[in-house]
Amino acid sequence: MLGLAVLPMVGVIVLMNVLTPDEPVRVDRQVWETSSAAADLAAAERALEARLLAVAADADLRQLVDGVSGAAEHATATKALSMLEMGDTGLIQGLCLTRAMDDYQVVLSVPGGTSSGNGACGTSDLRDKALAAEPGGVARGTTYGVDRTRRLVLATELIGAARRTSGVLSVEVSLLDLFSSTPSASGIGTSAVLVDMTSSTIVAGARTDAVISGTDIAGTRPLGNLRVRVNGILSGHPGTVQQLADSGWTASAAPLFTTDDGAQLALIHLWPLPPELAADPLILVLMGFAVLVVLVTVMIARTFLSPFDELARSQAQLEVLYREAREDSLHDGLTGLGNHRSFQEELDRQMDLYNRHRVPVALLLIDLDDLKIVNDNEGHPAGDQLLVGMANAIGDTLRYGDRAFRIGGDEFAVLLPHTDASEALVAANRLRHFCLRPAVGERVIPFSGGISSVPLMTSDRSELLRQADAALYRCKRSGRGSVAVFEPDRDIVTADAHGAGSAVAVRDIVRARNLTPVYQPIVDLRDGTVLGFEGLIRPGASSPFANPGQLFAAASAAGRTVELDLACYEVVAAGAANVDPSQVLTVNLSPLTLEAEDFSTAWLLDVLTRYGISPGRVIVELTEREAITDLERLRRSVASLQRAGLRIAADDVGAGNAGLRLLSQIRFDIMKIDLSLVQDGAQHDSSRAVLRSLMDLAARQGAVAIAEGLETAEQLRALRELGITTGQGYLLGRPGHNLGLAQVDIEALAAGTLIVANAPARVPQSAPDATPATSAPGTAMPATPSPATSSAPAPTAAAAPTATATPSAAPAAATTPRSAAAHSDATPPKPSATPATRTTGAGEAFGPA
């Protein structure tokens, strides 16, 4: 087709050479210059389209959809305008961002510009065409400025996070400045005109006064109004050509492009005719025919070049897709927020901003409180909805300059530039109230949060993370559902004497509950009835710690003792959910846990309710070898637990002066006699005297005495002689998983004839009369069994074997750190009392709840 278009043009040139040897060269040059100028003008417009696509691909531009307020938003707007102008001052008159969801428009005006305001946003039809275009596509339209000059509006789709449409980006371009900034379009010919073929209007012109007046050029006459001759010039109408020739003018024209609102732009150059050619009509006809051929050629050339234009568009589209792919690699696919890698990069960038320009930044770490419960009870789709709801809440309540990330399964992080800790706390509490008061039909999203900031609290990147994490876990310990700023005197951030890996391992164990519960029976020494169990803890199979001692030592060094304490409590309760309702359960808590300012009895009760355990069956064993730093707060916590129905046991009574001092200041329901006294009491009269004194003390305080560390038949006989009726130890049963144990052969054990005992499973039986309270220490105390205790059916499982170890002499008392000993069964064991309520009145042995 290109050849067919070229042949007539060649014929015209040959004919003109024959008739006027010099004239074809002149006409051909004029036509070529006009066509080249039209191509340059079209190329300048395409360059603007490419700049617009590059600006739309900038991720920071999405922040401006809802308005420009802060310094960061103004910087982004200035950057976008600079990228579009690229040094062409005055070319860009305005920039507009239209939000897709509600057509909310943000107009960015250029200083000194003459934009008509929302004219830069284009019409709704133009925006719809921009949204419907292929990726990398640009829609064109026209409008008028305040000075009534014609403007070109270019619009393209603005892509948000996760490839979702965010809105439309449009730019208002002065066609006059575009025309003037293209020298080949406006600088050649006696006069140059940019016209709209559809409305026959002149959009822009250069040196048109010379054509209208015609006084400055010899041999020409004024043409008057050029508008009436536009269509004739473009079509090569013979009458128009003749009128031009009669006035001493000739014209060359070339089409440019068509906009989506129907405007068809073209370029016209006017030239004065040489005197000898002005009266030759044949030449004028040939020139008109040549112009027509040029127009056809240009149109065919555009068709021929369209694959190359498509290639350029594809390249721009690939650049956009590359940017999107990189954004996807830095975003969480579920919530659309940044992922952990994106968080690390942004944190590095914020720290660099502080180091360079002293820009403060605050860090908010968020941990959802109920995600695991939702996943377990309602399934993972419900958990995903919870995560998405949290991400939406962050986006709805925090500033657009704040950057949010999902850095773990139930963990989020928010970086708040230009913010100190107090301002971050206000923002976090606003988010918390928003999550706790959702719209109708939405889910409540409880979370805990910790805050630190640069430079008020630290200027070190790693310390910033550790401080926010420490504040977060203080909130988790205090019952959750709160946000706190890091406080050095309340949040322990250590250098981790056991290595950073150990601290991380402790944190992971706490979060994943990677702990294994075991249970040691507590036995009535009169008839062998299993009264209950003490819950102990071992590290999980995948844990890097070989024993509980190592685990609790690492937790103590990392400042996570209280977190681990509460995790052990929950794991023990979960494992004991199927314990017979007539038996009790003892759990160990460190004084540090009860002394914590944010200690919550409600959280402990919530755990028991979750696993169907009545508070009246639970005894909290307060370990004695941990230093007590706030006795008054400890008293309040103990009283709160007792008011809730839980009973309190003093552990390791007789192990030292601290235990005896505490007995005089706190009312305990149960006293657990230290294993050293039990193991020595069978052989030394002095130890027996101490045991009698402790029993008398227990009787005066109305408490029950339990002997720990019972390992030999001789010790058992000595305890029975002293009148101690409750005990636990390796002789009666090692820690394990046999929660169906109901009875041990106490007489055979006392006689020393039983090494491996078969304990029968519990069978239904009528409960005897409750043993009345007596003044003798260690004897049965009356209790009011709960309805579950008196009515629950007894299991009928087959008999299960008890411990198979041969009784041996008692070694020295364990020296494991108290936090570890409270949850472990290290040899020799320091069994923590877990009194149990038996169907036949076993629970009464521990006094009223």
Secondary structure by P-SEA (a helix, b strand, c coil): caaaaaaaaaaaaaaaaaacaaaaaaaaaaaaaaaaaaaaaaaaaaaaaaaaaaaaacccccccccccccaaaaaaaaaaaaaaaccccccccbbbbbbccccbbbbbbccccccccccccccaaaaaaaaaccccbbbbbccccccccbbbbbbbbbbcccccccbbbbbbbcaaaaaaacccccccccbbbbbcccccccccccccccccccccccccccccccccaaaaaaaccaaaaaaaaaacccbbbbbccccccccccbbbbbbbccccccccaaaaaaaaaaaaaaaaaaaaaaaaaaaaaaaaaaaaaaaaaaaaaaaaaacccccccccaaaaaaaaaaaaaaaaacbbbbbbbbbbbccaaaaaacccaaaaaaaaaaaaaaaaacccccbbbbbccccbbbbbbccccaaaaaaaaaaaaaaaacccccbbbbbbcbbbbbcccccccaaaaaaaaaaaaaaaaaacccccccccccccccccccccaaaaaaaaaaaaaccbbbbbbbbbccccccccbbbbbbbcccccccccaaaaaaaaaaacaaaaaaaaaaaaaaaaaccccccbbbbbbbcccccccccccaaaaaaaaaaaccccccbbbbbbcccccccaaaaaaaaaaaaaacbbbbbccccccaaaaaaaacccccbbbccaaaaaaccccaaaaaaaaaaaaaaaaacbbbbbcccccaaaaaaaaaaccccccccccccccccccccccaaaaaaaccccbbbbbcccbbbbccccccccccccbbbbbcccccccbbbbbcccccccccccccccccccccccccccccccccccccbbbbcccccccccccc
